[in-house]
């Protein structure tokens, strides 16, 4: 790891005790000592969701756009694909990203019952 890259610890009680570290310089996310590979776009989306874990994040905020700016259908489709890939990477840690139709996305920890299907 480069000497200038710093790992930061994310403190979010909504994520049920997971140890989450990240490096903006490397676009690197580590959950419970497991490296989660991300593209720069996915890393940016995930950072916004992590910083607001347990809260809905508007689509335009995820995209770094003004609140009232229209989002084209192909941009929404690309966002959906990125979120789908992130969900698959977070699922083993009992974390999920929910779509809030017409608003945005929500990162949360699944309960034990949801995680085990019981």
C-alpha positions as CSV (number, residue, x, y, z in Angstrom):
1,X,0.0,0.0,0.0
2,X,1.4,3.4,-0.9
3,X,2.8,5.5,2.0
4,X,0.5,8.4,1.2
5,X,-2.7,6.3,1.3
6,X,-4.4,6.5,4.6
7,X,-7.1,4.1,5.8
8,X,-9.9,5.7,7.7
9,X,-12.3,3.9,10.1
10,X,-16.0,4.6,9.5
11,X,-18.0,4.7,12.7
12,X,-21.7,4.0,11.8
13,X,-23.8,2.3,14.5
14,X,-26.5,1.5,11.9
15,X,-24.1,-1.1,10.4
16,X,-24.2,-3.5,13.5
17,X,-20.6,-3.6,14.6
18,X,-18.9,-4.1,11.2
19,X,-15.4,-2.7,11.1
20,X,-15.4,-0.6,8.0
21,X,-12.2,1.1,6.7
22,X,-11.7,3.0,3.5
23,X,-9.1,4.9,1.5
24,X,-10.2,7.6,-0.9
25,X,-6.8,7.7,-2.5
26,X,-7.0,4.0,-3.4
27,X,-10.8,3.7,-3.8
28,X,-10.5,0.9,-1.4
29,X,-13.1,-0.4,1.1
30,X,-12.4,-3.0,3.7
31,X,-15.2,-4.6,5.7
32,X,-14.2,-6.9,8.6
33,X,-10.7,-7.3,7.1
34,X,-12.1,-8.3,3.7
35,X,-11.2,-6.1,0.7
36,X,-14.2,-5.1,-1.3
37,X,-13.2,-4.3,-4.9
38,X,-14.9,-1.2,-6.4
39,X,-14.6,0.9,-9.5
40,X,-14.1,4.6,-8.9
41,X,-17.8,5.1,-9.7
42,X,-19.0,2.4,-7.3
43,X,-16.6,3.6,-4.6
44,X,-18.1,7.1,-4.9
45,X,-21.7,5.7,-4.7
46,X,-20.8,3.5,-1.7
47,X,-19.1,6.4,0.2
48,X,-22.3,8.4,-0.1
49,X,-24.4,5.5,1.1
50,X,-22.0,4.7,3.9
51,X,-21.8,8.3,5.2
52,X,-25.6,8.3,5.4
53,X,-26.2,4.6,6.4
54,X,-29.7,4.2,7.7
55,X,-30.9,7.3,5.8
56,X,-32.3,7.5,2.3
57,X,-29.9,9.2,-0.2
58,X,-31.5,11.0,-3.1
59,X,-30.5,9.9,-6.6
60,X,-29.2,13.3,-7.5
61,X,-27.0,13.4,-4.4
62,X,-25.5,10.0,-5.4
63,X,-24.8,11.4,-8.9
64,X,-23.4,14.7,-7.6
65,X,-26.1,16.7,-9.3
66,X,-28.3,19.6,-8.2
67,X,-31.4,18.4,-6.5
68,X,-33.9,19.5,-9.2
69,X,-31.9,18.4,-12.2
70,X,-33.6,15.7,-14.3
71,X,-31.9,12.4,-14.6
72,X,-31.9,10.7,-18.0
73,X,-33.2,7.1,-18.3
74,X,-29.8,5.8,-19.3
75,X,-28.1,7.4,-16.3
76,X,-30.7,5.8,-14.0
77,X,-30.1,2.4,-15.7
78,X,-26.4,2.7,-15.2
79,X,-26.9,3.7,-11.6
80,X,-29.1,0.7,-11.1
81,X,-26.4,-1.6,-12.5
82,X,-23.8,-0.1,-10.2
83,X,-26.0,-0.5,-7.2
84,X,-26.8,-4.1,-8.1
85,X,-23.1,-4.9,-8.2
86,X,-22.6,-3.2,-4.9
87,X,-25.5,-5.1,-3.3
88,X,-23.9,-8.4,-4.4
89,X,-20.6,-7.4,-2.7
90,X,-22.3,-6.2,0.5
91,X,-24.7,-9.1,0.9
92,X,-22.2,-11.5,2.5
93,X,-21.8,-8.9,5.3
94,X,-25.6,-8.8,5.9
95,X,-25.7,-5.3,4.4
96,X,-28.2,-4.3,1.8
97,X,-29.1,-1.4,-0.4
98,X,-32.8,-0.8,-0.8
99,X,-34.3,1.2,-3.7
100,X,-36.6,4.0,-2.5
101,X,-38.7,4.3,-5.7
102,X,-38.8,7.8,-7.0
103,X,-36.3,9.0,-4.4
104,X,-33.0,7.2,-4.1
105,X,-31.3,4.4,-2.1
106,X,-30.9,3.3,1.5
107,X,-27.9,1.3,2.9
108,X,-28.8,-0.8,6.0
109,X,-27.9,-3.8,7.9
110,X,-30.2,-6.8,7.5
111,X,-31.6,-8.3,10.7
112,X,-30.5,-11.8,11.7
113,X,-33.9,-13.0,10.6
114,X,-33.6,-11.4,7.2
115,X,-30.0,-12.6,6.7
116,X,-30.8,-16.2,7.5
117,X,-34.3,-16.3,6.0
118,X,-35.9,-17.4,9.3
